[in-house]
Amino acid sequence: PTLTMSEQPAAVPGVPSMAQDMMARAASSMQGFAKGIADAGKQATDEGKRMIKDKVSETYGAEAVDMLDALSGCVQKISGELKTKAMTYGLTLAFPLLYHVHSSQGPPATTVDLTKDSDLASQARHWCLFAAGAYGDKNVDKSEGDLAKVAKRLEGLADVTLAYLPAAGVQCPGHYVAVDLARRAVVLGIRGTVNLSDAITDAVGMSVPFPEYPGVETHQAILAAAREVLKRTYEVLNDALENNPHFGVVVTGHSLGAGTAILCA
């Protein structure tokens, strides 16, 4: 709250000077009181924000706070572009219109018809199994670790050398590295959205430049996720390639993992 009044009330004709002095003192006290309330309110607000940030950082990682700030920026920008404050109807009422527009459009054009290319269809099916592998096997006990979960899901398909399936942590979807001896490939599999941290990564969708490809822009948080996944797996991927000469690299994933896989590749 803000209280505005003059430092020294103007002299009032017919009112004794002592009374006017008391009025001035009262006005000064009220100003000090109002300023105290405002300062206390700001201090409480700042303290509340600090406590929330500390809790978010403790639960989801320090980077989650930055991502939430970025998400707030996204929302503000979208609200400004759509002029949501001037809308006379709820934004959710626009969803049926979006559905109508998208459903009226045909599927994207493709260069290959999978129904006519059995070899490519077989490859697609095979690597989809590896994309699913990034979710791990839920029947494996947590105490056995992430490596065991992915190894069970890919049993008979590949040897898993690294697995990281975090329960929280923005800008870092779950992932693994495995070696497919039959297809002579080192595989980097990336998990899709499974928790709130991943949802925050999905939501921070500002378009940013992709430095490796001048003139190209991409999803802000997924680009950061791709860099984090590569940083965590770089040495393991190199070791697998050195131990398996002439093997290729396959990067696969589903949902958030698919977008991250594309940028990793």
C-alpha positions as CSV (number, residue, x, y, z in Angstrom):
1,P,0.0,0.0,0.0
2,T,1.1,3.6,-0.7
3,L,0.0,6.5,1.3
4,T,0.7,10.0,-0.2
5,M,0.4,13.2,1.8
6,S,2.4,16.4,2.2
7,E,5.3,16.5,4.6
8,Q,3.9,19.6,6.2
9,P,0.2,20.4,6.1
10,A,-0.7,23.9,4.9
11,A,-1.6,26.4,7.7
12,V,-5.3,26.3,8.4
13,P,-6.8,29.8,9.2
14,G,-8.4,29.9,12.7
15,V,-6.6,26.8,14.0
16,P,-4.1,27.4,16.8
17,S,-0.4,26.8,15.9
18,M,-0.2,24.1,18.6
19,A,-3.0,22.2,17.0
20,Q,-1.4,22.6,13.6
21,D,1.8,21.3,15.0
22,M,0.0,18.2,16.3
23,M,-1.6,17.7,12.8
24,A,1.9,17.9,11.3
25,R,3.2,15.3,13.7
26,A,0.3,13.0,13.1
27,A,0.8,13.3,9.3
28,S,4.4,12.5,9.7
29,S,3.6,9.5,11.9
30,M,1.1,8.2,9.4
31,Q,3.6,8.5,6.6
32,G,6.1,6.5,8.6
33,F,3.5,3.9,9.4
34,A,2.5,3.6,5.8
35,K,6.1,3.3,4.7
36,G,6.7,0.6,7.4
37,I,3.7,-1.4,6.1
38,A,5.0,-1.1,2.5
39,D,8.5,-2.2,3.5
40,A,7.2,-5.1,5.5
41,G,5.0,-6.2,2.7
42,K,7.9,-6.1,0.2
43,Q,10.2,-7.9,2.7
44,A,7.5,-10.6,3.2
45,T,7.0,-11.0,-0.6
46,D,10.8,-11.2,-1.2
47,E,11.1,-13.8,1.6
48,G,8.2,-15.8,0.2
49,K,9.8,-15.8,-3.3
50,R,13.1,-16.9,-1.8
51,M,11.5,-19.8,0.1
52,I,9.7,-20.9,-3.0
53,K,12.8,-20.8,-5.1
54,D,14.8,-22.7,-2.5
55,K,12.1,-25.4,-2.4
56,V,12.0,-25.7,-6.2
57,S,15.8,-25.8,-6.4
58,E,15.9,-28.5,-3.7
59,T,13.2,-30.6,-5.3
60,Y,13.9,-30.2,-9.0
61,G,17.4,-28.8,-9.2
62,A,18.8,-25.3,-9.3
63,E,18.3,-25.0,-13.1
64,A,14.5,-25.4,-12.6
65,V,14.3,-21.9,-11.2
66,D,15.9,-20.5,-14.4
67,M,13.6,-22.6,-16.5
68,L,10.5,-21.3,-14.6
69,D,11.7,-17.8,-15.2
70,A,12.1,-18.6,-18.9
71,L,8.6,-20.2,-18.9
72,S,7.2,-17.0,-17.4
73,G,8.8,-15.0,-20.2
74,C,7.2,-17.4,-22.7
75,V,3.8,-16.9,-21.2
76,Q,4.1,-13.1,-21.1
77,K,5.2,-13.0,-24.8
78,I,2.4,-15.3,-25.9
79,S,-0.1,-13.3,-23.9
80,G,1.1,-10.1,-25.5
81,E,1.0,-11.6,-29.0
82,L,-2.5,-13.0,-28.5
83,K,-3.7,-10.0,-26.5
84,T,-5.3,-12.3,-24.0
85,K,-6.0,-9.4,-21.6
86,A,-8.4,-7.9,-24.2
87,M,-10.2,-11.2,-24.9
88,T,-13.8,-11.4,-24.0
89,Y,-13.7,-15.2,-23.8
90,G,-11.5,-17.8,-22.2
91,L,-8.4,-18.9,-24.1
92,T,-9.4,-22.5,-23.7
93,L,-12.4,-21.9,-26.0
94,A,-9.9,-21.4,-28.8
95,F,-8.7,-25.1,-28.5
96,P,-11.7,-26.5,-30.6
97,L,-10.8,-24.0,-33.3
98,L,-7.2,-25.2,-33.3
99,Y,-8.4,-28.8,-33.5
100,H,-10.6,-27.9,-36.4
101,V,-7.7,-26.2,-38.3
102,H,-5.3,-29.1,-37.7
103,S,-7.8,-31.8,-38.5
104,S,-8.6,-30.2,-41.8
105,Q,-5.0,-30.4,-42.9
106,G,-3.6,-33.6,-44.4
107,P,-0.6,-35.4,-43.0
108,P,2.9,-34.0,-43.8
109,A,4.4,-35.1,-47.1
110,T,7.0,-37.8,-47.0
111,T,9.7,-38.8,-49.4
112,V,9.3,-42.6,-48.8
113,D,6.2,-44.7,-48.5
114,L,6.8,-47.2,-45.6
115,T,4.1,-49.5,-47.0
116,K,6.2,-50.0,-50.1
117,D,9.7,-50.1,-48.5
118,S,9.8,-53.1,-46.3
119,D,13.4,-52.7,-45.3
120,L,12.9,-49.1,-44.1
121,A,9.7,-50.2,-42.3
122,S,11.7,-52.9,-40.5
123,Q,14.3,-50.5,-39.5
124,A,11.7,-48.0,-38.2
125,R,10.1,-50.7,-36.1
126,H,13.4,-51.9,-34.7
127,W,14.6,-48.5,-33.6
128,C,11.1,-47.7,-32.1
129,L,11.8,-50.6,-29.7
130,F,15.0,-48.7,-28.6
131,A,13.0,-45.5,-28.2
132,A,10.7,-47.3,-25.9
133,G,13.7,-48.7,-24.1
134,A,14.5,-45.3,-22.7
135,Y,11.5,-45.7,-20.3
136,G,13.0,-48.8,-18.7
137,D,11.1,-51.7,-17.4
138,K,8.7,-50.7,-14.5
139,N,8.8,-54.3,-13.1
140,V,12.4,-54.0,-12.2
141,D,12.9,-53.0,-8.5
142,K,14.2,-49.4,-8.0
143,S,17.1,-50.8,-5.9
144,E,18.5,-52.5,-9.0
145,G,19.2,-49.1,-10.6
146,D,18.5,-47.5,-14.0
147,L,20.9,-49.7,-15.9
148,A,18.9,-52.8,-14.9
149,K,15.6,-51.2,-15.9
150,V,16.8,-50.3,-19.4
151,A,18.7,-53.7,-19.9
152,K,15.5,-55.6,-19.0
153,R,13.5,-53.5,-21.5
154,L,16.1,-54.2,-24.2
155,E,16.8,-57.7,-23.3
156,G,17.9,-59.7,-26.4
157,L,18.3,-56.5,-28.4
158,A,21.4,-54.8,-27.1
159,D,24.0,-54.5,-24.3
160,V,23.4,-51.4,-22.2
161,T,26.5,-49.5,-21.0
162,L,25.0,-46.4,-19.4
163,A,21.5,-45.5,-18.2
164,Y,20.2,-42.4,-16.4
165,L,16.5,-42.1,-15.7
166,P,16.1,-39.2,-13.3
167,A,12.8,-38.6,-11.4
168,A,13.3,-34.9,-11.6
169,G,15.6,-32.4,-13.4
170,V,14.8,-30.0,-16.1
171,Q,16.7,-29.8,-19.4
172,C,17.8,-33.4,-19.0
173,P,15.5,-36.1,-20.1
174,G,16.3,-39.7,-19.2
175,H,18.7,-41.5,-21.6
176,Y,20.9,-44.5,-22.1
177,V,23.7,-45.8,-24.3
178,A,23.7,-49.3,-25.7
179,V,25.4,-51.4,-28.3
180,D,23.4,-53.3,-30.9
181,L,25.7,-56.0,-32.2
182,A,23.3,-57.4,-34.7
183,R,22.8,-54.0,-36.5
184,R,26.4,-52.9,-35.8
185,A,25.3,-49.7,-34.1
186,V,26.0,-47.7,-30.9
187,V,22.6,-46.4,-29.8
188,L,21.7,-43.3,-27.8
189,G,18.1,-43.6,-26.6
190,I,16.3,-40.6,-25.0
191,R,13.2,-40.8,-22.9
192,G,10.0,-38.7,-23.4
193,T,8.1,-36.6,-20.9
194,V,7.4,-38.5,-17.6
195,N,7.5,-35.9,-14.8
196,L,6.9,-32.2,-14.0
197,S,10.5,-31.3,-14.8
198,D,10.2,-32.7,-18.3
199,A,6.9,-30.8,-18.7
200,I,8.7,-27.6,-17.8
201,T,11.3,-28.4,-20.5
202,D,8.5,-29.0,-23.0
203,A,6.8,-25.7,-22.1
204,V,9.9,-23.4,-22.5
205,G,9.4,-23.3,-26.2
206,M,10.9,-20.0,-27.2
207,S,12.5,-20.1,-30.6
208,V,16.3,-19.5,-30.4
209,P,19.1,-19.7,-32.9
210,F,20.8,-23.0,-33.5
211,P,24.5,-22.0,-33.7
212,E,25.6,-25.2,-35.5
213,Y,23.2,-24.4,-38.3
214,P,23.2,-20.6,-39.1
215,G,19.8,-19.3,-40.0
216,V,18.0,-22.2,-38.3
217,E,16.0,-21.7,-35.0
218,T,14.9,-24.4,-32.6
219,H,13.2,-25.0,-29.3
220,Q,15.1,-23.3,-26.5
221,A,14.8,-25.9,-23.7
222,I,15.1,-28.9,-25.9
223,L,18.3,-27.5,-27.4
224,A,19.7,-27.1,-23.9
225,A,18.5,-30.7,-23.1
226,A,20.3,-32.1,-26.2
227,R,23.5,-30.4,-25.1
228,E,23.2,-31.8,-21.6
229,V,22.5,-35.3,-22.8
230,L,25.6,-35.2,-25.2
231,K,27.8,-33.8,-22.4
232,R,26.7,-36.7,-20.1
233,T,27.1,-39.4,-22.8
234,Y,30.1,-38.2,-24.9
235,E,32.8,-40.3,-23.3
236,V,30.7,-43.4,-23.2
237,L,29.7,-43.1,-26.8
238,N,33.3,-42.6,-27.8
239,D,34.4,-45.6,-25.8
240,A,31.7,-47.8,-27.4
241,L,32.8,-46.7,-30.9
242,E,36.4,-47.4,-30.2
243,N,35.5,-50.8,-28.9
244,N,33.4,-51.5,-31.9
245,P,35.2,-50.3,-35.0
246,H,33.1,-49.5,-38.1
247,F,29.9,-49.3,-36.1
248,G,27.5,-46.4,-36.8
249,V,25.6,-44.2,-34.3
250,V,21.8,-44.3,-34.0
251,V,20.0,-41.6,-31.9
252,T,16.4,-42.4,-31.1
253,G,13.6,-41.3,-28.8
254,H,9.9,-40.7,-28.2
255,S,8.1,-37.4,-27.6
256,L,10.4,-35.0,-25.8
257,G,13.1,-37.7,-26.5
258,A,12.4,-37.5,-30.2
259,G,12.9,-33.8,-30.4
260,T,16.1,-34.1,-28.3
261,A,17.4,-36.9,-30.4
262,I,17.0,-34.9,-33.6
263,L,19.1,-32.0,-32.1
264,C,21.7,-34.5,-30.7
265,A,22.1,-36.0,-34.1
